[in-house]
Amino acid sequence: MIAMGHSAGAHLAVLVAKQVEALFVKRCTDDKWSEKAKRCMVDQTDFNGIATCEEKLTVEQKSALDDAFSKLLNANPPPP
């Protein structure tokens, strides 16, 4: 097992945060989210708040977001 130093862990966190941001931008744009859904997402500061915003998405939009998150998580598994 390889130990990850503080700076490496912080670097990884920044990379994943950028991927999550890009994921939201792509899903918002491609799936044409409503203004209410977009505003809600932008105003959130944590994932708990985002869960409430998902209620403003259509079933198809939420499914596309969930699928994209699953792919992102599979591409970036947590360290052991």
ZAMARGU-4260 file (C-alpha; in steps of 0.2 Angstrom, whole numbers, plus 5000, padded with zeros to 4 digits):
<rodrens>
0) 5000/5000/5000 | 5006/5017/4996 | 5004/5031/5009 | 4997/5047/5001 | 5005/5063/5008
5) 4995/5078/5013 | 4999/5088/4998 | 4995/5073/4986 | 4979/5070/4995 | 4975/5089/4993
10) 4980/5088/4975 | 4968/5073/4972 | 4954/5082/4981 | 4956/5097/4969 | 4956/5086/4954
15) 4940/5077/4959 | 4932/5093/4964 | 4936/5100/4946 | 4929/5084/4939 | 4913/5086/4949
20) 4911/5104/4943 | 4913/5099/4925 | 4901/5085/4927 | 4888/5097/4934 | 4891/5110/4920
25) 4889/5096/4907 | 4873/5088/4914 | 4866/5106/4916 | 4870/5111/4898 | 4866/5095/4889
30) 4850/5091/4899 | 4844/5109/4899 | 4840/5111/4918 | 4827/5124/4923 | 4833/5140/4930
35) 4826/5135/4947 | 4837/5119/4947 | 4852/5129/4941 | 4850/5142/4954 | 4847/5129/4968
40) 4863/5119/4963 | 4874/5135/4962 | 4868/5141/4979 | 4873/5124/4988 | 4888/5122/4998
45) 4887/5103/5002 | 4880/5087/4995 | 4866/5087/5007 | 4859/5103/4999 | 4862/5096/4982
50) 4850/5082/4986 | 4836/5094/4989 | 4840/5102/4972 | 4838/5086/4963 | 4820/5087/4967
55) 4819/5101/4954 | 4826/5090/4940 | 4815/5079/4929 | 4817/5060/4931 | 4828/5059/4915
60) 4839/5074/4921 | 4842/5065/4938 | 4845/5049/4930 | 4858/5056/4919 | 4866/5065/4934
65) 4866/5049/4944 | 4874/5039/4930 | 4888/5052/4927 | 4892/5052/4946 | 4893/5033/4946
70) 4905/5034/4931 | 4915/5047/4940 | 4916/5037/4956 | 4921/5022/4947 | 4935/5031/4938
75) 4941/5038/4955 | 4939/5025/4968 | 4943/5030/4986 | 4961/5025/4992 | 4962/5010/5003
</rodrens>
